[in-house]
Amino acid sequence: MRFHQSTTEFNCGIDLHARCMYVCVVDRQGTKRLHQNIQHNDFDFFLKKIKPFQHDLTVTAECMFGWYWLADACAKANIPFVLAHALYLRCIHGGKNKDDRIDSEKLARLLAGHLIPPAYVYPAAKRPVRALLRQRLTYVWRRAELLMRIQSMQLAEGHEPVPRGARNRDPWEARLIERYPNPHHQLALQTDLKTIRHYDRMILDLEGQLVRTTRRIASRDYALLQTVPGIGQALALTILYEVDDIHRFHSVQRFSSYCRLVKGTVASAGKIKGLRGAKLGNPYLRWAIGEAAVLGRRHCPLIAAWHEQLCQQKGKFKANAIVANQLGRALYFMLTNGTAFDVELLVGRPT
């Protein structure tokens, strides 16, 4: 675990909420200089209150749902801002009593004691593109839920699911509706099918905008990612914008950990007691790299043969994890060095 090393005279902890923030400022001697609740997240009023300390002040807040505006406002006011990793802040969640006043003071004292585990502050200029990408992914999941509901409806009635065409869906929709003479069944199907078509149009529009933007600002890395078998347009966009700057990871081990490709261990007295930390990291990257590992086996015979060999040696579950982890490591070096994918290096065979 890494900790932020605060070098300022004053340290400010903010327990941030949707409509208020509790502020605590302490100096290097541990004396509280300000401890106050600010209603309506009034940042101008906050600047007035911290004016005596602003010349040498660092601000921290937990990585919760509403921190974007605070990070941007601090950057505009030239105040150093540290985003605290919420899952690592066990000290805040311990203790007999817990409220906003206590939490803000704990944050300030942890910052002063160099005990704040920092999270990454995603650049404000790129946040709209990443938000658009995540919105597209949400629509894909909702569309998949509708398709699964239609399939479940067919199975519940004892029907063999109608094969869905890759391009022209009109015959598929017509055959589906023909199977159900009941008008209520037909209305339910027609509603779901119209919604699916609407999602199709929205997903295509979002993809087009994302691809045009990416080719303008990150064409090289976007092209490099698509040299990996199984990584197409959607997975390349997800990996690219969830990683942002590959150089923020000082080692491939940190990148693998961030992608949830490895788990932490619990050890005591030289013995490993178990595993932990499965949910620490980026879930979107874990999903994208896992999908790329599965699709890579379909598109590349060498990866498929390597996976089969691993299955025989270690079992299918561990084999899937190994392939995903090795693929994640390959992506790290590709983006760091600006090189295309080499399947021979991945599977460990000489070129």
C-alpha positions in Angstrom: 0.0 0.0 0.0 1.2 3.5 -0.9 0.7 6.6 1.3 0.6 10.3 0.4 3.5 12.2 1.9 2.1 15.6 2.9 4.7 18.4 3.2 2.4 21.3 4.0 2.0 23.1 7.3 -1.7 22.7 7.4 -3.8 19.6 6.4 -7.5 19.6 5.7 -9.9 16.7 5.9 -13.3 17.0 4.3 -16.2 14.5 5.0 -18.1 15.2 1.7 -21.8 14.6 1.1 -24.2 15.6 -1.5 -25.4 18.8 0.2 -22.9 19.5 2.9 -19.2 19.0 3.8 -17.6 18.8 7.3 -14.2 20.5 7.3 -11.4 20.0 9.7 -7.9 21.7 9.5 -5.0 20.7 11.7 -1.4 22.0 11.8 1.8 20.0 12.1 1.6 20.1 15.9 -1.8 18.4 15.7 -3.8 21.5 16.8 -7.2 21.9 15.3 -7.4 25.3 13.6 -10.9 24.9 12.0 -13.7 22.4 12.5 -17.0 23.3 10.9 -19.9 22.0 8.8 -20.5 23.9 5.6 -24.0 23.6 4.2 -24.8 23.4 0.5 -21.1 22.6 -0.3 -20.5 26.4 -0.6 -16.9 26.4 -1.9 -16.6 30.2 -1.8 -17.5 30.1 1.9 -15.0 27.3 2.3 -12.3 29.5 0.7 -13.1 32.3 3.2 -12.7 30.0 6.2 -9.4 28.5 5.1 -7.9 31.8 3.9 -5.4 32.0 6.8 -4.1 28.5 5.9 -4.5 28.4 2.1 -0.9 29.4 1.5 0.4 26.1 2.8 -2.6 23.7 2.8 -3.4 20.2 1.4 -7.0 19.0 1.2 -8.2 15.4 1.2 -11.6 13.7 0.8 -12.8 10.1 0.4 -13.3 8.7 -3.1 -17.0 8.5 -3.0 -19.7 9.4 -5.6 -19.5 13.2 -5.5 -15.8 14.2 -5.4 -15.3 15.5 -9.0 -16.5 19.0 -8.4 -14.3 19.3 -5.2 -11.2 18.1 -7.0 -11.8 20.6 -9.9 -12.5 23.5 -7.6 -9.3 22.8 -5.6 -7.3 22.7 -8.8 -8.8 26.0 -9.9 -7.9 27.5 -6.6 -4.3 26.1 -6.7 -4.9 24.0 -3.6 -3.2 20.5 -3.5 -5.9 17.8 -3.4 -5.5 14.2 -2.4 -8.2 11.7 -3.2 -8.3 9.1 -0.4 -9.0 5.5 -1.3 -12.2 4.7 0.5 -11.7 0.9 0.8 -8.3 1.4 2.4 -9.5 3.9 5.1 -10.2 1.3 7.8 -9.4 3.8 10.5 -12.4 6.0 9.6 -14.8 3.1 9.8 -13.5 1.8 13.2 -14.2 3.3 16.6 -17.3 3.3 18.9 -18.8 6.5 17.5 -18.9 7.6 13.9 -20.2 10.9 12.5 -19.2 13.6 10.0 -17.3 15.6 12.7 -15.2 12.6 13.7 -14.6 11.4 10.1 -13.4 14.9 9.0 -10.9 15.1 11.9 -9.6 11.5 11.2 -9.1 12.4 7.6 -7.1 15.5 8.5 -4.9 13.7 11.1 -4.3 10.7 8.7 -3.2 13.2 6.1 -0.9 15.0 8.5 0.5 11.6 9.6 1.2 10.5 6.0 -1.4 7.7 6.3 -3.7 8.6 3.4 -3.7 5.9 0.7 -4.2 7.9 -2.5 -6.6 7.1 -5.3 -6.2 8.4 -8.9 -7.8 11.7 -9.8 -8.9 11.2 -13.3 -8.3 14.2 -15.5 -11.3 16.5 -15.8 -10.8 16.9 -19.6 -11.2 13.2 -20.2 -14.0 12.5 -17.7 -16.8 13.2 -20.2 -15.4 10.7 -22.7 -15.0 8.0 -20.0 -18.6 8.7 -18.8 -19.9 8.3 -22.4 -18.0 5.0 -22.7 -19.5 3.7 -19.4 -22.9 4.9 -20.5 -22.6 2.8 -23.6 -21.6 -0.2 -21.6 -24.7 0.2 -19.4 -26.9 0.2 -22.5 -25.2 -2.9 -23.7 -25.9 -4.7 -20.4 -29.6 -3.6 -20.4 -30.0 -4.7 -24.0 -28.5 -8.1 -23.1 -31.0 -8.4 -20.2 -33.9 -7.9 -22.6 -32.5 -10.5 -25.0 -32.1 -13.0 -22.1 -35.7 -12.3 -21.0 -37.0 -13.1 -24.5 -35.0 -16.3 -24.5 -36.3 -17.2 -21.0 -39.8 -16.6 -22.1 -39.4 -19.0 -25.0 -37.9 -21.7 -22.7 -40.7 -21.2 -20.1 -43.3 -22.0 -22.8 -41.4 -25.1 -24.0 -40.2 -23.5 -27.3 -36.8 -23.9 -28.8 -35.3 -20.4 -29.0 -35.5 -18.9 -32.4 -32.0 -18.2 -33.8 -31.2 -14.5 -34.0 -29.8 -13.2 -37.3 -26.6 -11.2 -37.0 -27.7 -8.4 -39.4 -31.4 -8.6 -40.5 -33.6 -9.2 -37.4 -37.0 -8.8 -39.1 -37.5 -12.5 -39.8 -36.4 -13.3 -36.2 -38.9 -10.9 -34.8 -41.7 -12.1 -37.0 -41.1 -15.8 -36.0 -41.1 -14.8 -32.4 -44.4 -13.1 -32.5 -46.0 -15.9 -34.6 -45.3 -18.3 -31.8 -47.6 -16.5 -29.3 -51.2 -16.1 -30.4 -52.1 -14.4 -27.0 -52.2 -10.6 -27.6 -50.6 -9.9 -24.2 -47.6 -12.1 -25.1 -47.4 -10.3 -28.4 -47.5 -6.8 -26.7 -44.8 -7.8 -24.3 -42.6 -9.1 -27.1 -43.2 -6.1 -29.3 -42.3 -3.7 -26.5 -39.0 -5.5 -25.7 -38.1 -5.7 -29.4 -38.7 -2.0 -29.9 -36.6 -1.2 -26.8 -33.8 -3.4 -28.2 -33.8 -1.7 -31.5 -33.7 1.7 -29.7 -30.7 0.5 -27.7 -29.0 -0.7 -30.9 -29.3 2.8 -32.4 -28.0 4.5 -29.3 -25.1 2.1 -28.9 -24.0 2.7 -32.5 -24.3 6.5 -32.1 -22.2 6.4 -29.0 -19.6 4.1 -30.5 -19.2 6.4 -33.5 -18.6 9.4 -31.4 -16.1 7.6 -29.2 -14.2 6.2 -32.1 -13.9 9.6 -33.8 -12.7 11.2 -30.5 -10.2 8.4 -29.9 -8.7 8.6 -33.3 -8.1 12.3 -32.8 -6.5 12.1 -29.3 -5.1 8.6 -28.9 -4.9 7.0 -32.3 -1.6 5.2 -31.7 -2.6 3.4 -28.4 -6.0 2.6 -29.9 -4.4 0.9 -32.9 -1.9 -1.0 -30.7 -4.6 -2.4 -28.5 -6.5 -3.8 -31.5 -3.5 -5.8 -32.6 -4.4 -8.2 -29.7 -6.5 -11.2 -30.9 -10.0 -10.8 -29.4 -9.7 -7.0 -28.7 -12.0 -5.1 -31.0 -13.4 -1.6 -31.0 -15.4 -1.8 -27.7 -12.7 -3.5 -25.6 -9.9 -1.3 -26.9 -11.9 1.8 -26.0 -12.6 0.4 -22.5 -9.0 -0.4 -21.8 -7.8 2.9 -23.2 -10.0 5.2 -21.2 -10.0 3.2 -17.9 -6.2 3.1 -17.9 -5.8 6.7 -19.0 -2.0 7.2 -18.6 -0.1 3.9 -18.4 2.9 5.7 -16.9 1.0 6.3 -13.7 1.8 2.7 -12.9 5.4 2.4 -11.8 5.5 -1.4 -12.4 3.6 -4.1 -14.1 2.7 -5.6 -10.7 0.8 -2.4 -9.8 -1.0 -2.4 -13.1 -2.0 -6.1 -12.6 -3.2 -5.3 -9.1 -5.2 -2.3 -10.4 -6.9 -4.5 -13.1 -7.9 -7.0 -10.4 -5.8 -9.7 -12.1 -4.1 -10.7 -8.8 -5.3 -11.0 -5.3 -3.6 -10.0 -2.0 -2.7 -12.5 0.6 -3.2 -12.6 4.4 0.0 -13.9 6.1 1.0 -14.3 9.7 4.1 -15.9 11.2 5.3 -16.9 7.8 2.1 -18.8 6.9 -0.4 -17.7 4.3 -3.9 -17.7 5.9 -5.9 -16.8 2.8 -6.6 -14.3 0.1 -8.1 -10.8 0.1 -8.6 -7.7 -2.0 -10.5 -9.3 -4.8 -12.6 -6.1 -5.2 -9.8 -3.6 -4.9 -9.1 -2.2 -8.4 -11.0 -1.3 -11.5 -13.9 -3.6 -12.4 -14.2 -2.3 -16.0 -10.6 -3.3 -16.7 -11.1 -6.7 -15.1 -14.1 -7.3 -17.3 -12.4 -6.0 -20.5 -9.2 -8.1 -20.0 -11.2 -11.2 -19.0 -13.3 -10.8 -22.2 -10.2 -10.3 -24.3 -8.7 -13.5 -22.8 -11.8 -15.6 -23.7 -12.1 -14.1 -27.2 -8.4 -14.4 -27.8 -8.7 -18.2 -27.5 -11.3 -18.2 -30.2 -9.3 -16.0 -32.7 -5.8 -17.3 -32.1 -4.9 -21.1 -32.3 -1.7 -20.5 -30.3 -3.5 -19.0 -27.4 -6.1 -21.7 -27.5 -3.4 -24.4 -27.4 -1.6 -22.7 -24.6 -4.9 -22.4 -22.6 -5.6 -26.1 -23.2 -2.1 -27.0 -21.9 -2.7 -24.9 -18.8 -6.1 -26.5 -18.2 -4.5 -30.0 -18.1 -1.8 -28.8 -15.7 -3.7 -26.5 -13.3 -7.4 -26.8 -14.1 -9.7 -24.6 -16.0 -10.3 -21.9 -13.4 -6.5 -21.3 -12.8 -5.9 -21.5 -16.5 -8.4 -18.7 -17.2 -6.8 -16.6 -14.5 -3.3 -17.2 -15.8 -4.2 -16.2 -19.4 -6.0 -13.1 -18.3 -3.0 -12.1 -16.0 -0.4 -12.7 -18.7 -2.5 -10.7 -21.2 -2.8 -7.8 -18.8 1.0 -7.8 -18.4 1.4 -7.8 -22.2 -1.0 -4.8 -22.5 1.1 -2.9 -19.9 4.3 -3.4 -21.9 2.6 -2.7 -25.2 1.3 0.7 -24.0 4.5 1.5 -22.1 6.9 0.8 -25.0 4.6 1.5 -27.9 4.9 -2.0 -29.4 2.3 -4.2 -31.1 1.1 -7.5 -29.7 3.4 -10.6 -30.1 1.6 -13.8 -29.4 4.8 -15.7 -29.3 6.0 -13.7 -26.4 2.7 -14.2 -24.6 2.7 -18.0 -24.8 6.4 -18.3 -24.2 7.5 -19.7 -27.5 10.6 -18.4 -29.4 10.0 -16.5 -32.5 
